[in-house]
Amino acid sequence: MSITRDEVAHLARLARLSLADAELDHLAAQLDQIISAVARVQEVTAEDVPPTSHAVPLANVFRPDQVVPCLTAQEALAAAPAVEQQRFRVPRILAED
Amino acid sequence: MTAELTSKTAAELAAAIASAEVSAVEVTQAHLDRIAAVDGQVHAFLHVAAGQALAAAQAVDARRAAGDALGPLAGVPVAVKDVFATADMPTTCGSHILDGWQPPYESTVTRRLRAAGAIPLGKTNMDEFAMGSSTENSAFGPSHNPWDLTRVPGGSSGGSSAAVAAFEAPLATGTDTGGSIRQPAAVCGIVGMKPTYGGSSRYGVVAFASSLDTPGPLARTVLDAALLHEAMSGHDPCDSTSIDAPVPPVVAAARQADVEGMRIGVVTELSGEGYEPGVLARFGEAVELLESLGAKIIEVSCPHFAYALPAYYLIAPSECSSNLARFDAMRYGLRAGDDGTRSAEEVMSITRGEGFGAEVKRRIILGTYALSSGYYDAYYGKAQQVRTLVIRDFDAAFGQADVLISPSTPSTAFKIGERADDPMAMYLADLCTIPSDLAGNAALSVPCGLAPENGLPVGLQIMAPVLADDRTYRVGAAVEAALHDRWGHPLLTEAPEL
């Protein structure tokens, strides 16, 4: 199993992670090494073994449906990179054309 | 006076403050003075909140003067890992992407510690987003091991372990995802505990791998770790994976400190090749010591532990790649490249590229790979099955033994820079600690001596079943007391003066 530089670039795009060319070269080599090491999990025979996503089994944990205090708009916006009219101001989300 | 106060345990300080032998302000000031004197060398802290700490200490002194009830840790300073959200201190998680971020809310753990009267001194350094075993992945530079400043203090809770080992704080909080409390505790010669998963709340803890992240205590003695454990733990409705059960009787167990008749299992797979001779020598002595204290030593095999490390490095990066999607440059944290022409998606990519360090990027890419269609079954799916097999190994072993033991780490503290660009070598630091993270059970690291070849601390790991956290304290305290008797002093008195 090996991972190419192009694959790393594709994964970076999926992860919305801008990487410089030098980073891509470096990461591709390292990931190749890491993936061949972690691929050892495939040696385990686990035909009928159920997967564990969580060590402590819990299901459907709800809190009582009660109104509790929450952050004010001012508090919620205090750390925002940009604010306009009591809202988070973000760059355009649609293509120009 | 100052040196005298900073060398005291949390239990001693709490008693001295409660009986008015010393004020909380004096205790806090002594620790702030110690930080000012040595943190230039150690770099345990990212932020020191001197003013707030002294104000909190004054409030404790005022309550005591008024005859009001004091919390169990009233006036005792605590260093807080910078992964816990604090409403009065910045929270960076060791990352540029959160540089200067001031959370609008408080984590449950720090809220509980404040309610118990503990005095937060500041925020400690860590590997970025808790990903690492050395603090070298901090965006703000590494912390240094007080035993040898050219070496790492472990990680990711390395600022916390260094602060406690350097007597800058008697107590510190950490989080353990693959060993991030026990490994730094081991290599700094202090006590560190990963509670049962869900025993301590994740609310307000910046998420790395949510099915593994577990807050826990670091301290210089087993009893102090138990006191902090008790104060920070318990059911929290704000964390949906918090266990709705009483906190195990950890403080009573630390005071009991007796292993007579206990069945202690030595895990075959957690020793041998790849372990430093000094680590194995001290571990072997600890096994003999436990036997001499009346424990029944048995050998147990956990064959799937050999696959725990690879499974972890699929599961943790997968969860991290999902969790760190929240750093989108829109609502808080860094926003880079927003020049008015770029789209939100472009700004997001640029910000994450600038804001995350190399290890975080590596893990996001690795996790994205493991979760991508076509690879999911072969990697993430298989790793989840290994997780089941690791849990079954533990179940079988705990059928024979009350606790399991192993070295806490395969090696003593390594040199800063030695493994920085060799991820697989770095990952091996967590070889012994990862199984308990995957299984969610309790595990403690307690010092068991210095490796003969380099004079650096070695940790003994004690693992117990889910919600049997108290057993680890019982065994840990027995080992600590017996070794203290043998040496005639605590291990840390052998550390060089800073």
Contacts between the chains, C-beta under 8 A, distances in Angstrom:
chain1	res1	chain2	res2	distance
A	3	B	369	7.1
A	7	B	369	7.8
A	8	B	365	6.2
A	11	B	365	5.0
A	11	B	368	4.7
A	11	B	369	5.6
A	11	B	372	7.2
A	12	B	365	6.3
A	13	B	349	7.9
A	14	B	368	5.5
A	14	B	372	7.3
A	15	B	321	6.3
A	15	B	352	7.7
A	15	B	364	5.1
A	15	B	365	6.5
A	15	B	368	4.7
A	16	B	325	7.9
A	16	B	328	7.7
A	16	B	345	6.6
A	16	B	348	4.8
A	16	B	349	4.8
A	16	B	352	6.0
A	17	B	349	6.2
A	17	B	352	4.9
A	17	B	353	5.8
A	17	B	356	7.3
A	17	B	361	6.2
A	17	B	364	6.0
A	17	B	365	7.3
A	18	B	349	4.1
A	18	B	350	5.1
A	18	B	352	6.8
A	18	B	353	3.4
A	18	B	354	7.8
A	19	B	353	6.0
A	19	B	361	7.0
A	20	B	353	7.6
A	23	B	358	7.8
A	23	B	361	7.1
A	27	B	361	6.9
A	27	B	362	6.3
A	27	B	365	6.2
A	30	B	362	6.4
A	30	B	423	5.9
A	31	B	362	7.1
A	31	B	365	6.3
A	31	B	366	6.3
A	31	B	369	7.3
A	33	B	423	7.6
A	33	B	424	6.2
A	34	B	313	6.8
A	34	B	362	7.6
A	34	B	366	6.2
A	34	B	423	6.0
A	34	B	424	6.4
A	35	B	366	7.4
A	35	B	369	7.1
A	37	B	310	6.3
A	37	B	313	7.6
A	37	B	424	5.6
A	38	B	310	4.2
A	38	B	311	7.8
A	38	B	313	4.9
A	38	B	314	5.3
A	38	B	379	7.1
A	38	B	383	7.8
A	39	B	310	7.4
A	39	B	378	7.9
A	39	B	379	7.5
A	40	B	307	6.2
A	40	B	310	4.5
A	41	B	307	5.7
A	41	B	310	5.0
A	41	B	311	5.3
A	41	B	314	6.6
A	41	B	379	7.2
A	41	B	382	4.5
A	41	B	383	5.2
A	41	B	385	8.0
A	41	B	386	5.2
A	42	B	378	6.3
A	42	B	382	5.8
A	43	B	307	7.4
A	44	B	304	7.0
A	44	B	307	5.5
A	44	B	382	7.0
A	44	B	385	7.0
A	44	B	386	5.7
A	44	B	389	6.7
A	46	B	382	6.9
A	46	B	385	4.0
A	46	B	386	7.2
A	46	B	388	7.7
A	46	B	389	6.6
A	49	B	385	4.5
A	49	B	388	5.1
A	49	B	389	6.2
A	50	B	385	7.5
A	50	B	388	5.9
A	51	B	381	6.1
A	51	B	384	3.4
A	51	B	385	5.3
A	51	B	387	7.3
A	51	B	388	6.5
A	52	B	384	5.6
A	52	B	385	7.8
A	52	B	387	4.1
A	52	B	388	4.5
A	52	B	391	6.3
A	52	B	438	8.0
A	53	B	211	6.4
A	53	B	384	6.1
A	54	B	211	4.9
A	54	B	241	7.3
A	55	B	197	5.2
A	55	B	211	6.8
A	55	B	212	8.0
A	55	B	387	7.6
A	55	B	391	6.9
A	55	B	438	6.9
A	55	B	439	5.6
A	55	B	440	2.7
A	55	B	441	7.8
A	55	B	466	7.7
A	56	B	196	7.8
A	56	B	197	5.6
A	56	B	198	4.9
A	56	B	241	6.8
A	56	B	243	6.4
A	56	B	440	5.2
A	56	B	466	6.8
A	58	B	198	7.6
A	58	B	240	7.3
A	58	B	241	6.1
A	58	B	243	7.9
A	61	B	240	4.3
A	61	B	241	7.6
A	63	B	237	5.1
A	71	B	104	5.5
A	71	B	105	7.1
A	75	B	104	4.5
A	76	B	104	6.6
A	78	B	102	7.2
A	78	B	104	6.0
A	79	B	101	5.9
A	79	B	102	6.3
A	79	B	103	7.8
A	79	B	104	7.0
A	79	B	331	7.7
A	79	B	332	3.9
A	79	B	333	7.3
A	80	B	331	5.9
A	80	B	332	6.3
A	81	B	329	6.5
A	81	B	330	7.4
A	81	B	332	7.5
A	81	B	333	7.5
A	81	B	334	7.5
A	81	B	335	3.5
A	81	B	338	7.4
A	82	B	335	7.1
A	82	B	338	7.4
A	88	B	330	5.8
A	88	B	331	5.5
A	90	B	330	5.1
A	90	B	344	5.2
A	91	B	338	5.5
A	91	B	340	7.9
A	91	B	342	5.9
A	91	B	343	5.9
A	91	B	344	4.4
A	91	B	346	7.5
A	91	B	347	4.8
A	92	B	343	5.5
A	92	B	344	6.6
A	93	B	343	6.8
A	93	B	344	4.7
A	93	B	345	7.7
A	94	B	343	8.0
A	95	B	343	7.3
